[in-house]
Amino acid sequence: MSWKEYYEACSICGKEGDWVYIDEDGSPICDECNDEESKERA
């Protein structure tokens, strides 16, 4: 998982933000959803 500077809507919740993560398959994910996913994997 890497930070990239994209202005895209999150692929999970649809929230738009200045910064999103781009996950392994290239989907934009906002910080909040990324935190949720990290908790689920733990």
PDB file of N, H, CA, C and O in Angstrom:
ATOM      1  N   MET A   1       0.855  -1.192   0.000  1.00  0.00           N
ATOM      2  CA  MET A   1       0.000   0.000   0.000  1.00  0.00           C
ATOM      3  C   MET A   1       0.885   1.235   0.000  1.00  0.00           C
ATOM      4  O   MET A   1       1.807   1.347   0.808  1.00  0.00           O
ATOM      5  N   SER A   2       0.611   2.136  -0.884  1.00  0.00           N
ATOM      6  H   SER A   2      -0.138   2.045  -1.541  1.00  0.00           H
ATOM      7  CA  SER A   2       1.450   3.326  -0.937  1.00  0.00           C
ATOM      8  C   SER A   2       0.608   4.581  -1.079  1.00  0.00           C
ATOM      9  O   SER A   2      -0.447   4.584  -1.714  1.00  0.00           O
ATOM     10  N   TRP A   3       1.110   5.653  -0.464  1.00  0.00           N
ATOM     11  H   TRP A   3       1.967   5.651   0.052  1.00  0.00           H
ATOM     12  CA  TRP A   3       0.465   6.954  -0.634  1.00  0.00           C
ATOM     13  C   TRP A   3       0.766   7.461  -2.024  1.00  0.00           C
ATOM     14  O   TRP A   3       1.903   7.391  -2.491  1.00  0.00           O
ATOM     15  N   LYS A   4      -0.256   7.971  -2.681  1.00  0.00           N
ATOM     16  H   LYS A   4      -1.180   8.028  -2.301  1.00  0.00           H
ATOM     17  CA  LYS A   4      -0.030   8.687  -3.925  1.00  0.00           C
ATOM     18  C   LYS A   4      -0.890   9.925  -3.896  1.00  0.00           C
ATOM     19  O   LYS A   4      -1.960   9.938  -3.287  1.00  0.00           O
ATOM     20  N   GLU A   5      -0.426  10.958  -4.552  1.00  0.00           N
ATOM     21  H   GLU A   5       0.443  10.948  -5.047  1.00  0.00           H
ATOM     22  CA  GLU A   5      -1.206  12.180  -4.571  1.00  0.00           C
ATOM     23  C   GLU A   5      -2.193  12.111  -5.727  1.00  0.00           C
ATOM     24  O   GLU A   5      -1.859  12.440  -6.865  1.00  0.00           O
ATOM     25  N   TYR A   6      -3.390  11.688  -5.426  1.00  0.00           N
ATOM     26  H   TYR A   6      -3.661  11.421  -4.501  1.00  0.00           H
ATOM     27  CA  TYR A   6      -4.459  11.597  -6.402  1.00  0.00           C
ATOM     28  C   TYR A   6      -5.639  12.371  -5.854  1.00  0.00           C
ATOM     29  O   TYR A   6      -5.839  12.430  -4.641  1.00  0.00           O
ATOM     30  N   TYR A   7      -6.409  12.955  -6.726  1.00  0.00           N
ATOM     31  H   TYR A   7      -6.246  12.907  -7.712  1.00  0.00           H
ATOM     32  CA  TYR A   7      -7.677  13.526  -6.286  1.00  0.00           C
ATOM     33  C   TYR A   7      -8.759  12.680  -6.914  1.00  0.00           C
ATOM     34  O   TYR A   7      -9.238  12.965  -8.011  1.00  0.00           O
ATOM     35  N   GLU A   8      -9.137  11.637  -6.205  1.00  0.00           N
ATOM     36  H   GLU A   8      -8.748  11.405  -5.313  1.00  0.00           H
ATOM     37  CA  GLU A   8     -10.134  10.698  -6.688  1.00  0.00           C
ATOM     38  C   GLU A   8     -11.076  10.376  -5.550  1.00  0.00           C
ATOM     39  O   GLU A   8     -10.745  10.543  -4.376  1.00  0.00           O
ATOM     40  N   ALA A   9     -12.256   9.910  -5.920  1.00  0.00           N
ATOM     41  H   ALA A   9     -12.525   9.775  -6.874  1.00  0.00           H
ATOM     42  CA  ALA A   9     -13.188   9.440  -4.906  1.00  0.00           C
ATOM     43  C   ALA A   9     -12.735   8.067  -4.423  1.00  0.00           C
ATOM     44  O   ALA A   9     -12.248   7.250  -5.205  1.00  0.00           O
ATOM     45  N   CYS A  10     -12.901   7.828  -3.139  1.00  0.00           N
ATOM     46  H   CYS A  10     -13.297   8.491  -2.504  1.00  0.00           H
ATOM     47  CA  CYS A  10     -12.581   6.524  -2.564  1.00  0.00           C
ATOM     48  C   CYS A  10     -13.428   5.449  -3.234  1.00  0.00           C
ATOM     49  O   CYS A  10     -14.625   5.639  -3.451  1.00  0.00           O
ATOM     50  N   SER A  11     -12.804   4.316  -3.562  1.00  0.00           N
ATOM     51  H   SER A  11     -11.831   4.162  -3.386  1.00  0.00           H
ATOM     52  CA  SER A  11     -13.525   3.242  -4.245  1.00  0.00           C
ATOM     53  C   SER A  11     -14.462   2.488  -3.299  1.00  0.00           C
ATOM     54  O   SER A  11     -15.316   1.727  -3.756  1.00  0.00           O
ATOM     55  N   ILE A  12     -14.311   2.690  -1.985  1.00  0.00           N
ATOM     56  H   ILE A  12     -13.617   3.307  -1.614  1.00  0.00           H
ATOM     57  CA  ILE A  12     -15.163   2.001  -1.019  1.00  0.00           C
ATOM     58  C   ILE A  12     -16.329   2.878  -0.591  1.00  0.00           C
ATOM     59  O   ILE A  12     -17.485   2.479  -0.727  1.00  0.00           O
ATOM     60  N   CYS A  13     -16.036   4.079  -0.071  1.00  0.00           N
ATOM     61  H   CYS A  13     -15.096   4.403   0.040  1.00  0.00           H
ATOM     62  CA  CYS A  13     -17.109   4.912   0.475  1.00  0.00           C
ATOM     63  C   CYS A  13     -17.506   6.055  -0.457  1.00  0.00           C
ATOM     64  O   CYS A  13     -18.531   6.703  -0.246  1.00  0.00           O
ATOM     65  N   GLY A  14     -16.694   6.303  -1.489  1.00  0.00           N
ATOM     66  H   GLY A  14     -15.862   5.777  -1.661  1.00  0.00           H
ATOM     67  CA  GLY A  14     -17.030   7.349  -2.441  1.00  0.00           C
ATOM     68  C   GLY A  14     -16.653   8.755  -2.007  1.00  0.00           C
ATOM     69  O   GLY A  14     -16.886   9.718  -2.738  1.00  0.00           O
ATOM     70  N   LYS A  15     -16.063   8.878  -0.804  1.00  0.00           N
ATOM     71  H   LYS A  15     -15.874   8.095  -0.210  1.00  0.00           H
ATOM     72  CA  LYS A  15     -15.651  10.188  -0.312  1.00  0.00           C
ATOM     73  C   LYS A  15     -14.468  10.704  -1.123  1.00  0.00           C
ATOM     74  O   LYS A  15     -13.529   9.959  -1.402  1.00  0.00           O
ATOM     75  N   GLU A  16     -14.515  11.978  -1.499  1.00  0.00           N
ATOM     76  H   GLU A  16     -15.278  12.583  -1.272  1.00  0.00           H
ATOM     77  CA  GLU A  16     -13.391  12.556  -2.215  1.00  0.00           C
ATOM     78  C   GLU A  16     -12.454  13.246  -1.244  1.00  0.00           C
ATOM     79  O   GLU A  16     -12.894  13.906  -0.303  1.00  0.00           O
ATOM     80  N   GLY A  17     -11.166  13.090  -1.477  1.00  0.00           N
ATOM     81  H   GLY A  17     -10.809  12.554  -2.242  1.00  0.00           H
ATOM     82  CA  GLY A  17     -10.188  13.731  -0.617  1.00  0.00           C
ATOM     83  C   GLY A  17      -8.969  14.124  -1.420  1.00  0.00           C
ATOM     84  O   GLY A  17      -8.790  13.674  -2.552  1.00  0.00           O
ATOM     85  N   ASP A  18      -8.130  14.964  -0.836  1.00  0.00           N
ATOM     86  H   ASP A  18      -8.276  15.330   0.083  1.00  0.00           H
ATOM     87  CA  ASP A  18      -6.924  15.386  -1.534  1.00  0.00           C
ATOM     88  C   ASP A  18      -5.940  14.227  -1.691  1.00  0.00           C
ATOM     89  O   ASP A  18      -5.203  14.160  -2.675  1.00  0.00           O
ATOM     90  N   TRP A  19      -5.931  13.322  -0.722  1.00  0.00           N
ATOM     91  H   TRP A  19      -6.530  13.376   0.078  1.00  0.00           H
ATOM     92  CA  TRP A  19      -4.993  12.207  -0.727  1.00  0.00           C
ATOM     93  C   TRP A  19      -5.763  10.905  -0.592  1.00  0.00           C
ATOM     94  O   TRP A  19      -6.637  10.772   0.264  1.00  0.00           O
ATOM     95  N   VAL A  20      -5.431   9.954  -1.439  1.00  0.00           N
ATOM     96  H   VAL A  20      -4.720  10.062  -2.134  1.00  0.00           H
ATOM     97  CA  VAL A  20      -5.969   8.606  -1.283  1.00  0.00           C
ATOM     98  C   VAL A  20      -4.826   7.602  -1.394  1.00  0.00           C
ATOM     99  O   VAL A  20      -3.806   7.876  -2.026  1.00  0.00           O
ATOM    100  N   TYR A  21      -5.005   6.449  -0.781  1.00  0.00           N
ATOM    101  H   TYR A  21      -5.834   6.226  -0.268  1.00  0.00           H
ATOM    102  CA  TYR A  21      -4.111   5.331  -1.022  1.00  0.00           C
ATOM    103  C   TYR A  21      -4.501   4.688  -2.341  1.00  0.00           C
ATOM    104  O   TYR A  21      -5.672   4.690  -2.721  1.00  0.00           O
ATOM    105  N   ILE A  22      -3.517   4.140  -3.034  1.00  0.00           N
ATOM    106  H   ILE A  22      -2.566   4.139  -2.726  1.00  0.00           H
ATOM    107  CA  ILE A  22      -3.795   3.311  -4.195  1.00  0.00           C
ATOM    108  C   ILE A  22      -3.420   1.890  -3.786  1.00  0.00           C
ATOM    109  O   ILE A  22      -2.257   1.606  -3.499  1.00  0.00           O
ATOM    110  N   ASP A  23      -4.418   0.996  -3.760  1.00  0.00           N
ATOM    111  H   ASP A  23      -5.363   1.227  -3.992  1.00  0.00           H
ATOM    112  CA  ASP A  23      -4.127  -0.355  -3.281  1.00  0.00           C
ATOM    113  C   ASP A  23      -3.566  -1.220  -4.407  1.00  0.00           C
ATOM    114  O   ASP A  23      -3.317  -0.733  -5.510  1.00  0.00           O
ATOM    115  N   GLU A  24      -3.369  -2.509  -4.117  1.00  0.00           N
ATOM    116  H   GLU A  24      -3.571  -2.905  -3.221  1.00  0.00           H
ATOM    117  CA  GLU A  24      -2.655  -3.398  -5.024  1.00  0.00           C
ATOM    118  C   GLU A  24      -3.278  -3.454  -6.414  1.00  0.00           C
ATOM    119  O   GLU A  24      -2.559  -3.576  -7.405  1.00  0.00           O
ATOM    120  N   ASP A  25      -4.599  -3.366  -6.501  1.00  0.00           N
ATOM    121  H   ASP A  25      -5.183  -3.266  -5.695  1.00  0.00           H
ATOM    122  CA  ASP A  25      -5.243  -3.441  -7.816  1.00  0.00           C
ATOM    123  C   ASP A  25      -5.509  -2.064  -8.414  1.00  0.00           C
ATOM    124  O   ASP A  25      -6.206  -1.942  -9.422  1.00  0.00           O
ATOM    125  N   GLY A  26      -4.948  -1.022  -7.784  1.00  0.00           N
ATOM    126  H   GLY A  26      -4.382  -1.122  -6.965  1.00  0.00           H
ATOM    127  CA  GLY A  26      -5.045   0.311  -8.359  1.00  0.00           C
ATOM    128  C   GLY A  26      -6.263   1.108  -7.944  1.00  0.00           C
ATOM    129  O   GLY A  26      -6.501   2.194  -8.472  1.00  0.00           O
ATOM    130  N   SER A  27      -7.046   0.583  -6.997  1.00  0.00           N
ATOM    131  H   SER A  27      -6.852  -0.299  -6.567  1.00  0.00           H
ATOM    132  CA  SER A  27      -8.237   1.299  -6.558  1.00  0.00           C
ATOM    133  C   SER A  27      -7.883   2.371  -5.538  1.00  0.00           C
ATOM    134  O   SER A  27      -7.082   2.122  -4.637  1.00  0.00           O
ATOM    135  N   PRO A  28      -8.465   3.561  -5.665  1.00  0.00           N
ATOM    136  CA  PRO A  28      -8.228   4.594  -4.661  1.00  0.00           C
ATOM    137  C   PRO A  28      -8.990   4.301  -3.372  1.00  0.00           C
ATOM    138  O   PRO A  28     -10.165   3.938  -3.412  1.00  0.00           O
ATOM    139  N   ILE A  29      -8.330   4.456  -2.245  1.00  0.00           N
ATOM    140  H   ILE A  29      -7.374   4.750  -2.213  1.00  0.00           H
ATOM    141  CA  ILE A  29      -8.949   4.222  -0.944  1.00  0.00           C
ATOM    142  C   ILE A  29      -8.567   5.363  -0.011  1.00  0.00           C
ATOM    143  O   ILE A  29      -7.384   5.663   0.149  1.00  0.00           O
ATOM    144  N   CYS A  30      -9.564   6.003   0.609  1.00  0.00           N
ATOM    145  H   CYS A  30     -10.525   5.759   0.480  1.00  0.00           H
ATOM    146  CA  CYS A  30      -9.270   7.099   1.526  1.00  0.00           C
ATOM    147  C   CYS A  30      -8.666   6.574   2.827  1.00  0.00           C
ATOM    148  O   CYS A  30      -8.709   5.378   3.113  1.00  0.00           O
ATOM    149  N   ASP A  31      -8.109   7.488   3.598  1.00  0.00           N
ATOM    150  H   ASP A  31      -8.075   8.460   3.366  1.00  0.00           H
ATOM    151  CA  ASP A  31      -7.405   7.117   4.819  1.00  0.00           C
ATOM    152  C   ASP A  31      -8.311   6.372   5.789  1.00  0.00           C
ATOM    153  O   ASP A  31      -7.892   5.393   6.407  1.00  0.00           O
ATOM    154  N   GLU A  32      -9.563   6.836   5.925  1.00  0.00           N
ATOM    155  H   GLU A  32      -9.903   7.631   5.423  1.00  0.00           H
ATOM    156  CA  GLU A  32     -10.482   6.210   6.874  1.00  0.00           C
ATOM    157  C   GLU A  32     -10.783   4.766   6.486  1.00  0.00           C
ATOM    158  O   GLU A  32     -10.749   3.876   7.336  1.00  0.00           O
ATOM    159  N   CYS A  33     -11.078   4.529   5.208  1.00  0.00           N
ATOM    160  H   CYS A  33     -11.106   5.252   4.518  1.00  0.00           H
ATOM    161  CA  CYS A  33     -11.358   3.164   4.764  1.00  0.00           C
ATOM    162  C   CYS A  33     -10.112   2.291   4.851  1.00  0.00           C
ATOM    163  O   CYS A  33     -10.205   1.105   5.166  1.00  0.00           O
ATOM    164  N   ASN A  34      -8.958   2.867   4.575  1.00  0.00           N
ATOM    165  H   ASN A  34      -8.882   3.830   4.319  1.00  0.00           H
ATOM    166  CA  ASN A  34      -7.722   2.107   4.695  1.00  0.00           C
ATOM    167  C   ASN A  34      -7.494   1.674   6.137  1.00  0.00           C
ATOM    168  O   ASN A  34      -7.048   0.554   6.387  1.00  0.00           O
ATOM    169  N   ASP A  35      -7.798   2.554   7.084  1.00  0.00           N
ATOM    170  H   ASP A  35      -8.160   3.464   6.881  1.00  0.00           H
ATOM    171  CA  ASP A  35      -7.683   2.198   8.499  1.00  0.00           C
ATOM    172  C   ASP A  35      -8.615   1.045   8.841  1.00  0.00           C
ATOM    173  O   ASP A  35      -8.229   0.123   9.560  1.00  0.00           O
ATOM    174  N   GLU A  36      -9.843   1.094   8.328  1.00  0.00           N
ATOM    175  H   GLU A  36     -10.157   1.843   7.744  1.00  0.00           H
ATOM    176  CA  GLU A  36     -10.806   0.021   8.583  1.00  0.00           C
ATOM    177  C   GLU A  36     -10.291  -1.301   8.022  1.00  0.00           C
ATOM    178  O   GLU A  36     -10.360  -2.329   8.697  1.00  0.00           O
ATOM    179  N   GLU A  37      -9.778  -1.282   6.798  1.00  0.00           N
ATOM    180  H   GLU A  37      -9.722  -0.448   6.250  1.00  0.00           H
ATOM    181  CA  GLU A  37      -9.255  -2.501   6.186  1.00  0.00           C
ATOM    182  C   GLU A  37      -8.075  -3.049   6.966  1.00  0.00           C
ATOM    183  O   GLU A  37      -7.941  -4.262   7.127  1.00  0.00           O
ATOM    184  N   SER A  38      -7.219  -2.162   7.452  1.00  0.00           N
ATOM    185  H   SER A  38      -7.328  -1.176   7.322  1.00  0.00           H
ATOM    186  CA  SER A  38      -6.056  -2.593   8.222  1.00  0.00           C
ATOM    187  C   SER A  38      -6.487  -3.299   9.502  1.00  0.00           C
ATOM    188  O   SER A  38      -5.882  -4.293   9.903  1.00  0.00           O
ATOM    189  N   LYS A  39      -7.541  -2.780  10.147  1.00  0.00           N
ATOM    190  H   LYS A  39      -8.033  -1.973   9.821  1.00  0.00           H
ATOM    191  CA  LYS A  39      -8.050  -3.400  11.371  1.00  0.00           C
ATOM    192  C   LYS A  39      -8.618  -4.781  11.074  1.00  0.00           C
ATOM    193  O   LYS A  39      -8.422  -5.714  11.853  1.00  0.00           O
ATOM    194  N   GLU A  40      -9.322  -4.918   9.948  1.00  0.00           N
ATOM    195  H   GLU A  40      -9.481  -4.160   9.315  1.00  0.00           H
ATOM    196  CA  GLU A  40      -9.917  -6.201   9.599  1.00  0.00           C
ATOM    197  C   GLU A  40      -8.859  -7.256   9.317  1.00  0.00           C
ATOM    198  O   GLU A  40      -9.053  -8.429   9.636  1.00  0.00           O
ATOM    199  N   ARG A  41      -7.742  -6.852   8.724  1.00  0.00           N
ATOM    200  H   ARG A  41      -7.584  -5.899   8.465  1.00  0.00           H
ATOM    201  CA  ARG A  41      -6.680  -7.798   8.397  1.00  0.00           C
ATOM    202  C   ARG A  41      -5.886  -8.216   9.627  1.00  0.00           C
ATOM    203  O   ARG A  41      -5.296  -9.297   9.650  1.00  0.00           O
ATOM    204  N   ALA A  42      -5.870  -7.370  10.641  1.00  0.00           N
ATOM    205  H   ALA A  42      -6.349  -6.492  10.621  1.00  0.00           H
ATOM    206  CA  ALA A  42      -5.051  -7.636  11.830  1.00  0.00           C
ATOM    207  C   ALA A  42      -5.572  -8.838  12.610  1.00  0.00           C
ATOM    208  O   ALA A  42      -5.001  -9.201  13.638  1.00  0.00           O
TER     209      ALA A  42
END
